[in-house]
Amino acid sequence: MRKEKKYKIHFNIEGLDLEFRLLTLGEYEYFTEKHNDGKIHRFFIYEEIFNLCNLNKAINFNDRLPIGCFITTGETIYVLSGDGNQKEKLLFDIAAVRKKNPIDSMYSHMRAVILMAFQSYKLSDIYDLTRDEFIELFVIAENYLTKTNANFVRLDLHQIYEEQIEGKGKESQPVREKAVYKNENEELEKSLGYWEIENAKKLYEEEQNKIAETQKKLENFDRMRKQK
């Protein structure tokens, strides 16, 4: 099984570090329905989310730990796990992942060939492979597609070696790469239309400010509860 990606949030006043995972798509949809239903206060929903995604199994949850930390963390998990009301967030997230996984990269090509040849494989299965297993499975996938798909073309390793290995020392290479990134940015802005980069940054800052305000209110709530 592929390892879960871990996240951490630190609360300075309490000196508390909380580790958590994000919600799956199914979990996010479930909590979004509860959130939009309005029958349960959102603080209770965030607490439930935290209990589900918390990775600090050694923590003893008792009255001495401020509940506000858990609710704030639950809200953070919910925000990071989905799009909320910001539909443009999905577009920018896709664009970011596309940059991390360019269509013409070697590893992206190898993953695509394996998934095309062996449709029972999942992406998580590939992440569990060692490097040698990954290469061997890719070659087997190439052999299979070569025999079953007349249009499939194997990688030309000699051509790639000449272009990417021997061509690294050329002075023109950095200039070409810079131009490619420039074209990618221009294409991104063109594709997104009125969803401009600066507008996305502004929305992100507003979202962070809302989380900070919520955390401050919860800290005040904890102080009042302790004074009673």
FENKA-V884145 format. One record per backbone hydrogen bond with DSSP energy under -0.5 kcal/mol. NH is the residue of the N-H (numbers start at 0). CO is the residue of the C=O. E is the energy in kcal/mol with one decimal. If there is no record, write none. Layout:
nh=NH co=CO e=E
nh=NH co=CO e=E
This chain:
nh=6 co=19 e=-2.6
nh=8 co=17 e=-2.2
nh=10 co=15 e=-2.7
nh=11 co=9 e=-0.6
nh=14 co=10 e=-1.4
nh=15 co=10 e=-1.6
nh=17 co=8 e=-2.6
nh=19 co=6 e=-2.4
nh=20 co=52 e=-1.6
nh=27 co=23 e=-2.8
nh=28 co=24 e=-2.2
nh=29 co=25 e=-1.9
nh=30 co=26 e=-2.5
nh=31 co=27 e=-2.1
nh=32 co=28 e=-1.8
nh=33 co=29 e=-1.6
nh=34 co=30 e=-2.5
nh=35 co=31 e=-2.7
nh=36 co=32 e=-1.6
nh=37 co=33 e=-1.1
nh=39 co=33 e=-0.5
nh=43 co=40 e=-1.0
nh=44 co=40 e=-1.4
nh=45 co=41 e=-2.7
nh=46 co=42 e=-2.0
nh=47 co=43 e=-2.0
nh=48 co=44 e=-2.3
nh=49 co=45 e=-2.4
nh=50 co=46 e=-2.3
nh=51 co=47 e=-1.6
nh=52 co=48 e=-2.3
nh=53 co=49 e=-2.1
nh=54 co=18 e=-2.7
nh=55 co=18 e=-0.6
nh=56 co=54 e=-1.6
nh=58 co=55 e=-1.5
nh=60 co=58 e=-0.9
nh=61 co=59 e=-1.0
nh=64 co=61 e=-1.4
nh=68 co=65 e=-1.0
nh=69 co=65 e=-0.8
nh=70 co=66 e=-2.2
nh=71 co=67 e=-2.6
nh=72 co=68 e=-2.1
nh=73 co=69 e=-2.3
nh=74 co=70 e=-2.3
nh=75 co=71 e=-2.3
nh=76 co=72 e=-2.5
nh=77 co=73 e=-2.1
nh=78 co=74 e=-2.5
nh=79 co=75 e=-2.6
nh=80 co=76 e=-1.5
nh=81 co=77 e=-0.6
nh=81 co=78 e=-0.8
nh=85 co=82 e=-2.0
nh=86 co=84 e=-1.1
nh=88 co=85 e=-1.4
nh=89 co=85 e=-0.5
nh=89 co=86 e=-0.6
nh=90 co=86 e=-0.7
nh=91 co=87 e=-2.1
nh=92 co=88 e=-2.4
nh=93 co=89 e=-2.3
nh=94 co=90 e=-2.2
nh=95 co=91 e=-2.2
nh=96 co=92 e=-2.3
nh=97 co=93 e=-2.4
nh=98 co=94 e=-1.6
nh=99 co=95 e=-1.4
nh=100 co=96 e=-1.8
nh=101 co=98 e=-0.5
nh=104 co=101 e=-1.7
nh=108 co=104 e=-2.0
nh=109 co=105 e=-2.5
nh=110 co=106 e=-2.5
nh=111 co=107 e=-2.2
nh=112 co=108 e=-2.4
nh=113 co=109 e=-2.1
nh=114 co=110 e=-2.5
nh=115 co=111 e=-2.0
nh=116 co=112 e=-2.2
nh=117 co=113 e=-2.8
nh=118 co=116 e=-0.6
nh=120 co=117 e=-1.7
nh=124 co=121 e=-0.5
nh=125 co=121 e=-1.4
nh=126 co=122 e=-1.7
nh=127 co=123 e=-0.8
nh=127 co=124 e=-0.5
nh=128 co=125 e=-1.4
nh=133 co=129 e=-2.5
nh=134 co=130 e=-2.3
nh=135 co=131 e=-2.4
nh=136 co=132 e=-2.6
nh=137 co=133 e=-2.1
nh=138 co=134 e=-2.3
nh=139 co=135 e=-2.2
nh=140 co=136 e=-2.3
nh=141 co=137 e=-2.5
nh=142 co=138 e=-2.4
nh=143 co=139 e=-2.4
nh=144 co=140 e=-2.6
nh=145 co=141 e=-2.3
nh=146 co=142 e=-1.4
nh=147 co=143 e=-1.6
nh=148 co=144 e=-2.5
nh=151 co=148 e=-1.4
nh=156 co=154 e=-1.2
nh=159 co=155 e=-2.3
nh=160 co=156 e=-2.4
nh=161 co=157 e=-2.1
nh=162 co=158 e=-2.3
nh=163 co=159 e=-3.1
nh=164 co=159 e=-0.6
nh=164 co=160 e=-1.7
nh=165 co=160 e=-2.1
nh=166 co=161 e=-0.5
nh=167 co=164 e=-1.1
nh=168 co=165 e=-0.6
nh=169 co=166 e=-1.2
nh=172 co=169 e=-1.1
nh=174 co=170 e=-0.6
nh=175 co=171 e=-2.0
nh=176 co=172 e=-2.3
nh=177 co=173 e=-2.3
nh=178 co=174 e=-2.0
nh=179 co=175 e=-1.9
nh=180 co=176 e=-2.2
nh=181 co=177 e=-2.1
nh=182 co=178 e=-2.5
nh=183 co=179 e=-2.3
nh=184 co=180 e=-2.2
nh=185 co=181 e=-2.2
nh=186 co=182 e=-2.5
nh=187 co=183 e=-2.3
nh=188 co=184 e=-2.3
nh=189 co=185 e=-2.1
nh=190 co=186 e=-2.5
nh=191 co=187 e=-2.3
nh=192 co=188 e=-1.0
nh=194 co=191 e=-1.9
nh=195 co=193 e=-1.9
nh=199 co=195 e=-1.8
nh=200 co=196 e=-2.1
nh=201 co=197 e=-2.0
nh=202 co=198 e=-2.2
nh=203 co=199 e=-2.2
nh=204 co=200 e=-2.3
nh=205 co=201 e=-2.3
nh=206 co=202 e=-2.1
nh=207 co=203 e=-2.2
nh=208 co=204 e=-2.1
nh=209 co=205 e=-1.9
nh=210 co=206 e=-1.8
nh=211 co=207 e=-2.1
nh=212 co=208 e=-2.3
nh=213 co=209 e=-2.2
nh=214 co=210 e=-2.2
nh=215 co=211 e=-2.1
nh=216 co=212 e=-2.1
nh=217 co=213 e=-2.2
nh=218 co=214 e=-2.1
nh=219 co=215 e=-2.0
nh=220 co=216 e=-2.1
nh=221 co=217 e=-2.1
nh=222 co=218 e=-2.0
nh=223 co=219 e=-2.2
nh=224 co=220 e=-2.0
nh=225 co=221 e=-2.0
nh=226 co=222 e=-1.5
nh=227 co=223 e=-0.8
